[in-house]
Amino acid sequence: MTSEACDILAFAPHPDDAEIACGGTLLLLGQQGRKLVVVDATRGEKGTRGDAATRESEAAAATKMLGLLARENLGLADTMVVDDAKSAALLVAAIRRWRPRILLAPHVKDPHPDHVACSQLAARAFFLAGLKNFHPEHGAPHRPAVVLRYPLHEPIEPTLCIDITTVHAKKQQLIACYASQLSGASNEHFVKRLDIKERIDVRDRFYGAQIGVTAAEPLWCASPLAMRDLSVLGS
């Protein structure tokens, strides 16, 4: 299978996680003409609200709003994601198919076991995707230049924060595509027991305050990021 190379591949545990964690960043990149792909690990079929078909429809609406080049689902079992060779091979195939420059993936600091497993799975696939003799049937080796981690439930000390002020309102509309996850009288099943839109709005405003803007999304990198000059810091 031949696919058009993308700039950024966002790997998410469930449909809606990429939008919640880094939807503003994806909206900004899309406005800049970047080619974006989202790969969801599961269909979110074990969630308290909604079902696989509903969440697939909601993801399609979000995909359209983001203007993605493509969206794929690995079909892993919701609530039972594991960091193993079989799962890694599926993600390696996606990485080689789309050949992203940057891989966005969950931060390991999170109470949801699927989020933790996907964080570890991304690290495994990032390395293995560059090995010529690892599942050569999945395509030529390719390793993204960098992996940037996004938090979901827990705060982190970020490497950088993306100013999403200009798309802050649109991100709220993007998250609203997942209506099944937002409706209902009780929030008892949520880890923080807070409405998703409210929690993410507070989080984005908090990180925005750290860099002196209205809203921002935090990203973390395990290694130093290369820069050719400092002019970007004053822009």
C-alpha positions, 0 to 999 in steps of 0.5 A: 500500500502506497500512502502520502507521507504526513508531517505529524502522526498523532497516536491516541488510545481512544477516539477523542483522546487526540482531540482532547489532548492536542486538538488545538495543536492539530487545528493550528497545524492544519491551518498551516497546511501540514498533513496530519494523520490520527491513529486510534488504538481502540474503538472505545467500545468499553466506555461507560457512555456510547458504543463503538458505532457511535464513537466511530461516527463522532470521530468521523465528524472530528476528522472532518473538522481537523481536515486530516489526511487520514484516520486509522484504528488499530482495532485493539481491545478497549481497556485491554491494550498491552505493549506487546510485539503484536500490537507494536507491529500494527503501529509500526505498519502505520508509521511506515505507511504514513512516514511522519516527521513527528509522532505525537503520543500519550505521556506515561503519567496517567491513571488509565491503563490504556493510556499507559500501555499506549505510551509504552507501545509508542516508544516500542514502535518508534524504535522498531519502525526504524529496523529494516528486519522488523516485519519488512512486509510492513514497508521500508523502515522509517523512524520519526525525527522526534516523539512529543508526549501529550498529557491526558489526565495528569499535569506534567512539567512540559518541554514546550507549550503550544499557544492555541489561543486563536483556535481555543473556541474551535477546540471546544467545538471539536471536542463537542463532536464527541457528544456521547462522552459529554452528555449525562447527569453523572460524571462519577465514572470520570477519573477527576469527576469533572465534565470533559470540556470544563476540565480541558478548558481549565487545563488549557487556560492553566498552561496558557497562563504559564506562557502568558497567553489565553490557552496552550497545550503542553508537550514533553520530549525525553531528549533535547530538541534541536534549534538553529537559532533563538528567533522563534522564541521571540515570535 
